[in-house]
Amino acid sequence: MNCLVRVIGGLAIVAPLIAAGREVAITIDDLPGHGCEWTSLESLTRRLLEPIRAQKVPITAFVIAGHCMELPIERRRAVLEMWTAAGAELGNHTYSHPDLNSTAIADYENDILRADAVLRETMGVPRLRWFRSPMLHLGADVETKARLEAFLAKHGWRQAPVTFDNSDWMFAYAYRDARERGDAAFAEKVRAAYLPYLESVIAFFEARSVEVVGREFPQVLLLHANELNAEMLPDLLAMLRRRGYRFVSLDAALGDRAYSLPDEYVGRGGFSWIHRWSITKKMPNKGEPDEPVWLRERYEQIEKQGPR
């Protein structure tokens, strides 16, 4: 096969010159979005949805139902209606974004039910079929994992897997902080590093898919509703198209038999289903490319400083 070697973020990536026939479902977490001031939130939502609407990209978007409760219900409903009007299907991402690693399973279940009630009874969202666990934590022990699976099945919800997992949230965190501080140079540094990093992760999981599953299959990309993605989404979609992807719904992607592979991983980690399948198969571990060291260091500095 003719190949192209590209250097992305210092990592040499070998990719087919023509990578046709690939499919990816794009999912976006943490709706309505960071920050609840109405003008900013409305602008963020509009900019995120502009390329999605223009390019008719199928989207599944996961809502933290208790976020932005300080806004009038009419405005919270209006934001979600913007998403559905653009063709997005909404999913349950809990009420308060709890971490299952540190939350009793009974409390976690109640948080999911509370989110469902808010979304359907108060916000007018139709019956939901998708759920995604915050941080992709599915249970630190066998009992918790099994109970969550049974709970979701009982209520007709399917856990939405992720194969193209990444640290977009860390880039967005540092980007927002730089802009709030008026540090245009650092904001541009984050912005410039974002897409090369994301492409390096995607290239890794493409190759790892062949190692773990025996072939490439329809992937599921996780992104978050934030300012960085609102700016970068057109370029991100173009990058995926250049790599041979067409955009499909989450439902269509999960129709592939790869998603019926057993997942026997139990633990505190939250990561790609490709890693879960490789652990189940007892394959040697391979981790995707890390975010730049300077970015992680800045993120940790911001975390230590706390809210300003």
Steps between C-alpha positions, in 0.01 A plus 500: 500500500626847416541696821554855607719582799389813685661648811235619744605644834837328471339162427555337159168371374471257212164525329362369172511755221134424438307387805155465348201334659563606858207601720479695824218604730557833672372539855516815709485494880422751773212694350388772536869605507749667730373827642136588548489870415226501238660707224822296513315169521276583206802608296697187590210276401442681172869478403526133593195418293583708193731244331289211626191645337678613183668164442203294623715315754309253721560584865412343832534754781497416869338738746591568863140570600582696815741738329402868465200466730537871578370575151124522446356175376403662170864572423623158604234349280595734215862381505398135472254586225788658307677164510199295398410746223849438358425126494672396821365216711530570872620259766512486880834599656362502858361791700815615684786321318596275793802272492397137543842431655406713800118484499286223646326312221154569648571874501638476146183329379286768663707768328431338163128475574491862611663604173248300301210666683639849440573438134173331411243645739636852540700564183271311264771272360359182340572158647876453523682184399863596562696543822866579551683467829699808603875446464413166331507338845285187485570340837806451718387152607307213346184562704476870412564442131240223481242703692544802270463282192182344638360839601555648154347196331196513727431861397570447131824701486814392321844603621661699219854372444796705383787377285670829407554618858721804552585795726312772313364615836852575626581709194170685542567563869841655433367691199216657698735594785745666261226703336358607835847615605552685171796278411448490124836334433429203725145468367640480147757243610220279635292553188789416268581177687143375526428359155842332453456335841150381416612360165785311667249338737269407214790349303597295806151358548466422129809281521402357838158406362667267252714348776211447743200436275676386183370787288387858510132553580266798553655707778342721767669833569453679832510879508371756750288811463754777549648809340801323351285250312266779391800657326669183380209280391512600130871412485441184702229381261725578204782296657269202543381525141861515381564177687219337303215525750136555437274593788238255626259492791593336828229243439648411160854473636396269783335268250846366423573164664816644659277657767377158607850400610521415871617770739627335816698797627416593858682786667526872558625591153295685243625446146432379147303182444791387281711491816219314682488236229879466496504450878227238469713322239803529731701684236809704590406855591551782252406853597396773258717812459494729801413867492811727497691517828474879511123478469462254785730706718292810434179310571637380833605855590148628429350221711725589794406866480130419529217733403594863457 
